[in-house]
């Protein structure tokens, strides 16, 4: 969706960020694939940039760096996660919301299909564990999700990719290990070991 603006600043607590806004998405033909899924689906054709925090110190805050490196697909995952948390009136966007957002990504869907994950069962289990709250303000990123964001950026950099794709978010969820998403993924056979094997196929 070229030219559309996505504002992610609302998902940080007051003081965490300023002026964080995803701006015009532009083609980037030389960007590598994420290295996890099949090349046809993991190739990144569009990237986003964000306006830099007004204070240099803010760029060091958890989650800020990764927001400048999200692909369009990863950005959509975060927005879907936020929408689900809002629907459930949750105070925080947590790992289970990120996993929910990942399920609607075509590359992740194919990856799960290839490693024989029952996607319908996975979706049902996530839904069953999404708790309803009574929070009416925009949800914030939980500390665990901020950690996942940082892990996804580290995963992308370790694999020598410039941008964070949904595949890197999935890797980060399995690396985090303690969140509800990691537990659900492990229960359904999606582990860091499986993803590492799939990456080289």
Secondary structure as GFF3:
##gff-version 3
##sequence-region A 1 201
A	DSSP	beta_strand	6	7	.	.	.	ID=ss1
A	DSSP	three_ten_helix	9	11	.	.	.	ID=ss2
A	DSSP	beta_strand	21	22	.	.	.	ID=ss3
A	DSSP	beta_strand	26	27	.	.	.	ID=ss4
A	DSSP	alpha_helix	39	42	.	.	.	ID=ss5
A	DSSP	beta_strand	46	47	.	.	.	ID=ss6
A	DSSP	three_ten_helix	56	60	.	.	.	ID=ss7
A	DSSP	alpha_helix	64	67	.	.	.	ID=ss8
A	DSSP	alpha_helix	72	87	.	.	.	ID=ss9
A	DSSP	beta_strand	92	93	.	.	.	ID=ss10
A	DSSP	alpha_helix	95	103	.	.	.	ID=ss11
A	DSSP	alpha_helix	106	114	.	.	.	ID=ss12
A	DSSP	alpha_helix	119	129	.	.	.	ID=ss13
A	DSSP	beta_strand	140	141	.	.	.	ID=ss14
A	DSSP	alpha_helix	143	158	.	.	.	ID=ss15
A	DSSP	alpha_helix	166	176	.	.	.	ID=ss16
A	DSSP	alpha_helix	180	187	.	.	.	ID=ss17
A	DSSP	alpha_helix	192	199	.	.	.	ID=ss18
###
